[in-house]
Amino acid sequence: MTDERAAAFFDLDKTLMAGSSSMQFARVARSRGLISRRQVAGWAVDHLKFRLRGATDEETAQLLAVARESIGGSPAKGIDRMWPEVLSGILPRIYPRVLAEVHRHQDEGRLTYIVSAAGSDMVASLAEILGMDGGIGTRYVVEDGVYTGELDGPFVYGPGKVTAIERIAAERGIDLEASWSYSDSASDLPMLELVGNAVVVNPDPPLAATARERGWRVMRFDRLGRNLAVGGGLTLTLLVAGAAWLATRPGERPAD
């Protein structure tokens, strides 16, 4: 067994899963009339732009503005009811090789976390279904049952991931030098540099260049194509378990 205080932190989009969790959210939100077709199209363009450019201060502020606009004014109950359908779009896109990394770290005694700019409820739900120790996502303020669009904590993107991870590390006594981080994007360099062991997954060109310079491990594999990332039987089991878990959650939102 390795040091039990060590952990492995996994980015979500294009690292743990193929594609974008935010687009799965947008697809379901659009089908339920919570956001417009124009918002979905704009979200897709902005998401691609920021993924390619990285996380300068200006770009991070613009991305946050997009996220706030997308969720601000939405009823919390309506968003909560979306998670089973959103997760049903995410689970078939989980990369089996990255999930195997999650299991390896667990078997070697490390804690495992998803770290994503996506909403904290969705990230926590996915982590629960995958049997991980937690999900670290962006939290938004809810007043009178409606999302205000204001943040309740850091925006978990770029340097914001470092703030969120350091908080968890302090709470759980995690040794970051003995820990691991996984990501595909140069925007996650702060998270990768925070730990002693950085791994890049299907990296974008800037991150691939950095990985070569620093001797970081690189994982490359084909996109999912027509094949499900998780076998049909396992996917169905996870969906049933996830839906049951979400359905039995208390009506009140957890306190900080």
C-alpha positions as CSV (number, residue, x, y, z in Angstrom):
1,M,0.0,0.0,0.0
2,T,1.2,3.5,-0.8
3,D,0.8,6.6,1.5
4,E,-2.9,6.7,2.2
5,R,-2.8,10.5,2.3
6,A,-2.0,10.7,-1.4
7,A,-4.8,11.3,-3.9
8,A,-5.4,11.3,-7.7
9,F,-7.3,14.2,-9.2
10,F,-9.0,13.7,-12.6
11,D,-10.2,16.5,-14.9
12,L,-13.5,15.5,-16.5
13,D,-14.0,16.8,-20.0
14,K,-11.8,15.0,-22.6
15,T,-9.8,13.4,-19.8
16,L,-12.1,11.1,-17.8
17,M,-14.7,11.3,-20.6
18,A,-14.8,11.8,-24.3
19,G,-16.2,15.2,-25.2
20,S,-17.8,17.8,-23.0
21,S,-20.0,17.3,-20.0
22,S,-21.3,20.9,-20.4
23,M,-22.7,20.0,-23.9
24,Q,-24.5,17.0,-22.3
25,F,-26.0,19.5,-19.8
26,A,-26.9,21.9,-22.6
27,R,-28.6,19.1,-24.6
28,V,-30.9,18.2,-21.7
29,A,-31.5,21.8,-20.6
30,R,-32.5,22.7,-24.1
31,S,-34.9,19.7,-24.4
32,R,-36.6,20.9,-21.1
33,G,-36.9,24.5,-22.2
34,L,-34.4,25.8,-19.6
35,I,-32.1,27.4,-22.1
36,S,-32.6,28.6,-25.7
37,R,-31.1,27.2,-28.9
38,R,-29.1,30.4,-29.3
39,Q,-27.6,29.8,-25.8
40,V,-26.6,26.3,-26.7
41,A,-24.9,27.4,-30.0
42,G,-23.1,30.2,-28.2
43,W,-22.1,27.8,-25.4
44,A,-20.6,25.4,-27.9
45,V,-18.5,28.0,-29.6
46,D,-17.3,29.6,-26.4
47,H,-16.5,26.2,-24.9
48,L,-14.3,25.3,-27.9
49,K,-12.6,28.6,-27.9
50,F,-11.6,28.5,-24.3
51,R,-10.5,24.9,-24.5
52,L,-8.1,25.8,-27.3
53,R,-6.8,29.1,-25.8
54,G,-6.2,28.1,-22.2
55,A,-6.9,30.1,-19.0
56,T,-5.7,33.7,-19.2
57,D,-7.3,36.0,-16.6
58,E,-9.5,37.6,-19.3
59,E,-10.6,34.4,-20.9
60,T,-11.4,32.8,-17.6
61,A,-13.6,35.8,-16.7
62,Q,-15.4,35.5,-20.0
63,L,-15.9,31.8,-19.6
64,L,-17.3,32.4,-16.1
65,A,-19.7,35.0,-17.6
66,V,-21.0,32.3,-20.0
67,A,-21.5,29.8,-17.2
68,R,-23.4,32.4,-15.0
69,E,-25.6,33.4,-17.9
70,S,-26.4,29.7,-18.6
71,I,-27.5,28.9,-15.1
72,G,-28.7,32.2,-13.7
73,G,-32.4,32.3,-13.2
74,S,-32.9,28.6,-13.5
75,P,-35.0,26.8,-10.8
76,A,-32.8,24.6,-8.6
77,K,-35.4,21.8,-8.6
78,G,-35.5,21.7,-12.4
79,I,-31.7,21.5,-12.6
80,D,-31.7,18.7,-10.0
81,R,-34.2,16.7,-11.9
82,M,-31.9,16.8,-15.0
83,W,-29.0,15.0,-13.5
84,P,-30.1,11.4,-14.3
85,E,-30.5,12.2,-17.9
86,V,-27.3,14.3,-18.1
87,L,-25.4,11.4,-16.5
88,S,-26.9,9.0,-18.9
89,G,-25.2,11.0,-21.7
90,I,-21.9,11.1,-19.8
91,L,-21.5,7.5,-18.6
92,P,-21.2,5.9,-22.0
93,R,-18.4,8.4,-22.8
94,I,-16.2,7.4,-19.8
95,Y,-12.8,6.3,-21.1
96,P,-12.1,2.7,-19.9
97,R,-8.4,3.3,-19.7
98,V,-8.8,6.3,-17.5
99,L,-11.4,4.5,-15.3
100,A,-8.8,1.7,-15.0
101,E,-6.4,4.4,-13.7
102,V,-9.0,5.4,-11.1
103,H,-9.3,1.8,-9.9
104,R,-5.5,1.4,-9.8
105,H,-5.1,4.4,-7.5
106,Q,-7.9,3.1,-5.3
107,D,-6.3,-0.4,-5.1
108,E,-3.0,1.3,-4.2
109,G,-4.6,3.2,-1.3
110,R,-5.1,6.6,-2.9
111,L,-8.2,8.8,-2.7
112,T,-9.7,9.7,-6.1
113,Y,-11.5,12.9,-7.1
114,I,-13.0,14.4,-10.2
115,V,-12.1,18.1,-10.6
116,S,-14.2,20.1,-13.1
117,A,-15.6,23.6,-13.8
118,A,-19.0,21.8,-14.2
119,G,-21.6,22.3,-11.5
120,S,-20.7,20.7,-8.2
121,D,-23.9,18.7,-7.9
122,M,-23.4,16.9,-11.2
123,V,-19.7,16.3,-10.5
124,A,-20.4,14.9,-7.1
125,S,-23.2,12.7,-8.5
126,L,-20.9,11.3,-11.2
127,A,-18.1,10.7,-8.6
128,E,-20.6,8.8,-6.4
129,I,-21.7,6.6,-9.2
130,L,-18.2,5.8,-10.3
131,G,-17.3,4.9,-6.7
132,M,-14.8,7.7,-6.3
133,D,-14.1,9.6,-3.1
134,G,-15.6,12.9,-4.2
135,G,-16.3,15.4,-7.0
136,I,-14.9,19.0,-6.9
137,G,-17.0,21.3,-9.1
138,T,-18.2,24.9,-9.2
139,R,-20.9,25.8,-6.7
140,Y,-23.5,28.5,-7.4
141,V,-25.7,30.4,-5.0
142,V,-29.4,29.4,-4.7
143,E,-31.9,31.9,-3.3
144,D,-35.6,31.1,-3.0
145,G,-35.1,27.9,-5.0
146,V,-33.5,29.7,-8.0
147,Y,-29.9,29.9,-9.1
148,T,-28.7,33.5,-9.0
149,G,-25.7,32.9,-11.2
150,E,-23.3,34.0,-8.4
151,L,-20.6,31.8,-7.2
152,D,-20.5,30.0,-3.9
153,G,-16.8,29.4,-3.8
154,P,-14.1,29.4,-6.5
155,F,-14.7,29.0,-10.2
156,V,-13.1,25.5,-10.6
157,Y,-11.2,26.3,-13.8
158,G,-7.5,27.0,-14.4
159,P,-6.0,28.4,-11.2
160,G,-9.4,27.9,-9.5
161,K,-8.8,24.1,-9.5
162,V,-5.7,24.7,-7.4
163,T,-7.7,26.6,-4.8
164,A,-10.3,23.9,-4.7
165,I,-7.8,21.0,-4.5
166,E,-5.8,22.8,-1.8
167,R,-8.9,23.1,0.3
168,I,-9.7,19.4,0.0
169,A,-6.0,18.5,0.7
170,A,-6.1,20.6,3.9
171,E,-9.4,19.0,5.0
172,R,-8.3,15.5,4.3
173,G,-4.6,15.7,5.1
174,I,-3.6,14.9,1.5
175,D,0.1,15.1,0.6
176,L,0.1,16.8,-2.8
177,E,3.7,16.0,-3.5
178,A,2.8,12.3,-3.3
179,S,-0.4,12.8,-5.4
180,W,-1.4,12.7,-9.1
181,S,-3.3,14.9,-11.5
182,Y,-4.7,14.0,-15.0
183,S,-5.8,16.4,-17.7
184,D,-5.9,16.9,-21.5
185,S,-5.6,20.7,-21.6
186,A,-3.0,23.4,-21.1
187,S,-5.6,25.3,-19.1
188,D,-5.0,22.7,-16.3
189,L,-1.3,23.3,-16.0
190,P,-1.8,24.8,-12.5
191,M,-3.5,21.6,-11.4
192,L,-0.8,19.4,-13.0
193,E,2.0,21.5,-11.5
194,L,0.5,21.3,-8.0
195,V,1.2,17.6,-7.5
196,G,4.3,15.4,-7.7
197,N,3.0,13.2,-10.5
198,A,1.4,14.8,-13.6
199,V,-0.2,12.7,-16.3
200,V,-1.6,14.1,-19.6
201,V,-4.4,12.4,-21.5
202,N,-4.8,12.9,-25.2
203,P,-3.2,16.3,-24.7
204,D,-3.8,19.4,-26.8
205,P,-0.7,20.6,-28.6
206,P,0.5,23.2,-26.0
207,L,0.2,20.6,-23.2
208,A,1.8,17.9,-25.3
209,A,4.8,20.2,-25.7
210,T,5.0,20.9,-22.0
211,A,4.8,17.2,-21.2
212,R,7.7,16.5,-23.5
213,E,9.8,19.2,-21.9
214,R,9.1,18.0,-18.4
215,G,9.1,14.3,-19.0
216,W,5.5,13.8,-17.9
217,R,3.7,10.6,-18.7
218,V,1.4,10.8,-21.7
219,M,-1.7,8.6,-22.3
220,R,-2.9,8.5,-25.9
221,F,-5.8,6.4,-27.3
222,D,-8.4,6.6,-30.0
223,R,-11.7,8.4,-29.5
224,L,-14.7,6.3,-28.6
225,G,-16.2,6.3,-32.0
226,R,-19.1,3.9,-32.1
227,N,-18.0,1.9,-29.2
228,L,-19.3,2.6,-25.7
229,A,-16.6,3.5,-23.3
230,V,-18.2,1.4,-20.6
231,G,-19.8,-1.9,-21.4
232,G,-23.5,-2.0,-21.8
233,G,-24.1,-4.1,-18.7
234,L,-21.9,-1.9,-16.5
235,T,-23.5,1.3,-17.9
236,L,-27.0,0.1,-17.1
237,T,-25.9,-0.9,-13.6
238,L,-24.4,2.6,-13.0
239,L,-27.4,4.4,-14.5
240,V,-29.8,2.4,-12.3
241,A,-27.7,3.0,-9.2
242,G,-27.2,6.6,-10.0
243,A,-30.9,7.3,-10.6
244,A,-31.8,5.5,-7.4
245,W,-29.2,7.5,-5.5
246,L,-30.4,10.8,-6.9
247,A,-34.0,9.9,-6.3
248,T,-33.4,9.2,-2.6
249,R,-31.4,12.4,-1.9
250,P,-33.0,14.7,0.7
251,G,-35.0,17.6,-0.7
252,E,-32.9,20.2,1.1
253,R,-29.6,21.2,-0.4
254,P,-26.6,20.4,1.8
255,A,-25.2,23.1,3.9
256,D,-21.6,24.2,3.6
